[in-house]
Amino acid sequence: MIESDVDVPGPLFLSDISLLGREFEPAVSVN
């Protein structure tokens, strides 16, 4: 688990990861 000074709710954290995945997916596909 990633340690952080800020407590992030599980669902919200997973949601952020999903959004990040969508953001980086095109870049990864290009590479």
ABEGO torsion letter per residue (X at the ends): XBBBABBBBAAAAAAAAAAAAAAAAAAAAAX
